[in-house]
Amino acid sequence: MTAHPADPLLSSTTVPELMAAVSAATATGAARLAEATDSHSTATYDDLRRSIESVSLDNPLGDFEAALDEVDNLWLSHAVWFHLPRTAAHLNCPVAVPAVAAEALAATVNTSVDTWDQSTAATLIERQLLAWTGRQIGFPEGADGMFTPGGTTSTLQALLLARDEALERSAGSPGAEPRPVRAARLRILASAESHFSVVTAARILGLDDDAVVIVPVDEDGRMRPRDLRAALCEIERQDLTPMAVVATAGTTDRGAIDPLSSVAFACQEHGVWLHVDAAYGGGLLTSHRHRHRLIGIEMADSVTVDFHKTWFQPVSCSAVIVRDPRTLRHCTHHAAYLNPADTPEPNQIDRSLQTTRRFDALKVWLTLRSVGADRIGDMLDTVVDLAAEVADLIGEDPRFELICTPSISTVLFRWSPPDGGQADRWTRAIRRRIWDSGQSTVAETEIDGRPCLKFTLLNPAATAEDLRVLLGQIHEAGLTVSGAGVSADVSGAAADSSVITSAGVIA
């Protein structure tokens, strides 16, 4: 049967339609990206909800160009643009051009990297990239791993392996109790500033509500090795089982890197699995100037790396890398219809929590082959330098209070009211006013129980001047929401386009 020109499915006969549609979509997105000067539109949640709810999915437009125009109006015109220098709230990065092209290529073929007979060479590309990442970490030859949608899933898989390793060991003890009884004794140790995904993973793994033991941090937000050792001894004294320690290489707020070597030695002394959550800091593996800050990561049993953060890749793209590939057996299940145990070629599903899985490795591969790891490291070094420079600006500016010295590329600070009053009550209102303006973004968080503002800097094209303008906008917002008055000049120059003019003061 010959495909009709209007056939919506991709085939050899609809290649012209594919090229036209992808070209049109690319042109539409590129036009919006090129003309974007503000972080996002000023449309409110209610505005956007009404627009999208007015669309009837039961009545198709019947034309791709019309549907693309609709998406342009519904979404692209209101998108948050992460390539702009004052979009500085979260761990979103501008993305490498080869990686974007790879996304289109992967979608065209629609490979699922779960079995060899759905992926062939894609499986080998993914496996080589995982092995390469293991070598960057410092793992021995043979290290393996798996691509996942994000750091939360990577950490979940690592802790599943740790759980089953611990239960397998205890099952071999004389008079071993049933698995549920032994599982109830398992404990995970993580710092007070570890990612919430550790607690999420514990719940998914069916562990008790008190399974996650919090280890205190020092004044820089880093796990205290002495307190870790004390906690491990106390757990063992209570006849409980320390199943894993989660160290963090780049906490979400401070960007703190736990003392990995000291933590690793403590784990070795107690025979405990060490997982390093390097979702944020993993990009330092490519840095010539800051790689040393990850010394000790090579002693881990597993590592989370988010390529969609400090490797400048589109979401989603993460991986969990394991020192001993044999531990991945805890994820293996053989289905007769999919991955029989006697399949001669490798099936990645044997190592994964997922079945159907995108070929996300392709975008990292194309980036490494065309741009190179050194260039990624240089770009990350640039934002590390920028964070230090912006912190110096804030430290010298009486309008603000610097909370701590940046560790990677986050900068924590508070606005200081001119009357010397308490700044905490205005933090959320300032962040909201910045958001409502549409011009920029800034995040809010809490440090030591007090709210503060946060820049998350992942844009190598951003400059200190860009952030100086944003600081001016923040000061202007603070004056407005606090009722302290409004300055006509927020950037150090006469009234310019950086002045926030939108309404929506939050008191």
Salt bridges, closest charged atoms under 4 A:
GLU35 OE2 - ARG32 NH1 3.17
ASP46 OD1 - ARG49 NH2 3.36
ASP47 OD1 - ARG50 NH2 3.02
GLU53 OE1 - ARG49 NH1 3.33
ASP72 OD1 - ARG32 NE 2.75
GLU103 OE1 - ARG358 NH2 3.11
GLU103 OE2 - LYS363 NZ 3.11
GLU126 OE1 - ARG357 NH1 2.78
ASP144 OD2 - ARG351 NE 3.00
ASP164 OD1 - ARG163 NE 2.83
ASP164 OD1 - ARG179 NH2 3.19
GLU165 OE2 - ARG329 NH2 2.89
GLU165 OE2 - HIS330 NE2 2.65
GLU168 OE1 - ARG329 NH2 2.40
GLU177 OE1 - ARG185 NH1 2.59
GLU193 OE2 - ARG254 NE 2.84
ASP210 OD1 - ARG187 NH2 3.60
ASP218 OD2 - ARG222 NE 3.67
ASP227 OD2 - ARG224 NE 3.83
GLU234 OE2 - ARG237 NH2 2.66
GLU236 OE2 - HIS270 ND1 2.99
ASP253 OD1 - LYS454 NZ 3.02
GLU269 OE2 - ARG229 NH2 2.95
ASP306 OD2 - HIS308 NE2 3.36
ASP306 OD2 - LYS309 NZ 2.46
ASP324 OD2 - ARG326 NH2 2.94
ASP360 OD1 - ARG358 NH1 2.50
ASP360 OD1 - LYS363 NZ 3.29
ASP374 OD1 - HIS288 NE2 3.03
ASP385 OD1 - ARG289 NH2 2.61
ASP397 OD2 - ARG399 NH2 2.85
GLU401 OE2 - ARG414 NH1 3.49
ASP424 OD1 - ARG414 NE 3.81
ASP424 OD1 - ARG450 NH2 2.65
ASP436 OD1 - ARG432 NE 3.25
GLU444 OE2 - ARG428 NE 3.01
GLU444 OE2 - ARG431 NE 3.26
ASP448 OD1 - ARG254 NH2 3.64
GLU465 OE1 - ARG468 NE 3.14
